Structure formats: C-alpha cells, structure tokens
Amino acid sequence: MEKIIPFTIKDLAKITNHRSGEIKFGEKMITVPKETDPVEFLKTCEAKYVLFGIPEDIGIRANFGRPGAASAWDSAIKSIANIQHNRFCKGSQLIVLGQLNVSVEMKEVEHLDFNDIDDRSKLSQLVEKIDKDVSHIIFNIIKLGKIPIVIGGGHNNSYGNIKGSALAKGRPINAINFDAHSDFRILEGRHSGNGFSYAFEEGFLKKYFIFGLHENYTSKSVLDIIKKIEDRVRYNTYDSINIRKEKDFNLEMAQALEFINDDFFGIEIDLDSIPNIACSAMTLSGFSVEQLRQFISYFAKNKNAGYLHICEGAPDLGEEKNNHLIGKLIGYLVTDFIKSNQNIV
C-alpha cells in the first residue's frame, strides 16, 4: 500500500478539539504506527472499520463535471475526529489508514480541458491509474477481514471499490447505489459516469441496484440497456417514491435488499442525490438527509454489507462559512453505518 499517505497520531491531535470532561473520536481512533507496514498492522488490530480517503476529482473532470470533490476527505476527517466517543459509537472501532497519494495526478490535470479530445484521453488514463491504486488498497483491507469506509473522490472510484472487493472475495460482488444518476453510461473511457458499467462489463459486478434515479437525468439509452439485463441491474426512481408517491420508501429498500442480499455487497452513496449539497452535479430536488441516513442504517445492519463509499461531496464549491457542513454530514453517515453494522458477527 505504498500509494497511501498515512494519517498519523500527530495529524489526529492537530484536528481534534480537546475539551475538559469530553472524549472525542480523535482521542480514540487508531492510526498505523510510524515505520509499521499497514498490512501487518491491520492483521493484528481488533478494530473492524478502516477509514480511507481519496482526495481527487479527476474522474469528475473527465465526465465534464465541476471539480471540487478533492476537498471532501479533509473536511470529513476533521468532523469525524470531533464526534463524541460514547456508548452509542466508539472512535476506537475506526482505524484511520490515511489518503491515496494523488498529488502528481492532480497536478497533471490542472490545465487539461475536457473539450479537447487529447486531453479527455489523458483524463481517462489518469482515472485508470487511480482505479488500480484504489482496487489494490480495497483488496488488502477486505482480504484482512476489515470493512472499508471510503470517503471522497468522484463516483469513478466505485470501480476500484468493486474490483478490489471482488478480487478479495474471489467472485463478483453486488452493489447498491443511492444516486440521482445511474453511472452506468457507455464504455467510452473511464470517468465518474461509468464506474459501474465498466465493473459490470469486466465481470467484477454481479448485481446492481440504483436507488432513487432522477427521471429527468437518465438517458433513454441507459434505460434501454438496463431493461435488457434487468435480471442483474434494477432501479427505482426518486420521482416515483417522493413526488408521485407511487412507491413507498421503506418497501423499496426492502425490495432492493432482497435483490442484492444473496452475496457480499457494497453501499455506494453519491451526495448529489441530496438537495443543496455542494457537489459536481448539485440538485434542488432529492431525498432528505434523514432518508439517506435511514437508507445507510437499513443496509448496514446486514451481514453481507461489505463496504461504504461516500463520494462527490465538494466543500470547496459551497459557501466558505458553510463548507464544514459536508464533513459534518459525512460524519453522520459514517457513524450511522457503524452503529447499525457493529454488532454483526
């Protein structure tokens, strides 16, 4: 895992706001000791969850989206460090592994233009490079019996999560995606809009459920493709659940779980499904934060829940006075996942 920038005990101390009479996550979360091999450390550590950041927005740029998601990890870890350690959720359950080193790749894309065909090709190549690094890290975490909690980056990183999980398990895995978009677009070079279609095509993704598609932003071609493979890819729409009330939110969760629950599955969360969250594809209409939290809690309490990925949030695109709120939201989602999942053997 040489591509990881380790998060140290000193890093944690810097971002933890100590207060008399209180214990914060930052005082209890576990870091990999200096000069220690992360794989060897994870083998012997009892904590179940591994927090890992991907501070990039290259896949978003390659998909003609607004950059900014690279800042989500920094915002999230600061918020998570200051959650209260108590009987509801304990910081000692979390190993903070660190972040993927993408500094060279982020430097390379600074002056690339999506509208230039050569630049677009370079962006896709950089996404493929990140794919390999992410899948390698996820493979190691899952192979050691841990559960990755991945924060940041574009939804291009779903591919690395799925591939790494499938290689660790020795078989294709399932995934559920809480998202306004399918990210099942054509195989036209890697970007944030086709992570699942590439994983499906290459045999790493077995069953895929998209929860809450926005009807206005899903192309006819994608819907036609899904219709042909509905034994393995299914969806419902936000409009049918929250607008027309043709479907019930809780019943839809139960049916989605029934579809993917025959095997190990990943929980993918795109923050562009929530209104007024700063991200590459911000929306004014969508599920509430409470519904997203209920969704994570519902799926996390299953023994086949294998990882959580929260992506596309872009604090840098929001108002400066409020850009800490995305980190705070991610903190809620991380602890919701742990609270529901922690007692599963």
Buried (B, 14 or more C-beta within 10 A) or exposed (E): BEBBBBBBBEBBEEBBEEEEEEBBBBBBBBBBEEEEEBEEBBEEBEBBBBBBBBBBBBBBBBBBBBBBBBBBBBBBBBBBBBBEBEEEBBBEBBBBBBBBBBEEBBEBBEEBEBEEEEBBEBBBBBBBBBBEBBBBBBBBBBBBEBBBBBBBBBBBBBBBBBBBBBBBBEEBBBBBBBBBBBBBBEEEBBBBBBBBBBBBEBEBBBBBBBBBBBEEEBEEEBBEBBEEEEEBBBBBBBBBBBEEEEBEBEEBBEBBBEBBBEBBBBBBBBBBBBEEBBBBBBBEEBBEBEBBBBBBBBBBBBEBBBBBBBBBBBBBBBEEEEBBBBBBBBBBBBBBBBBBBBEEE
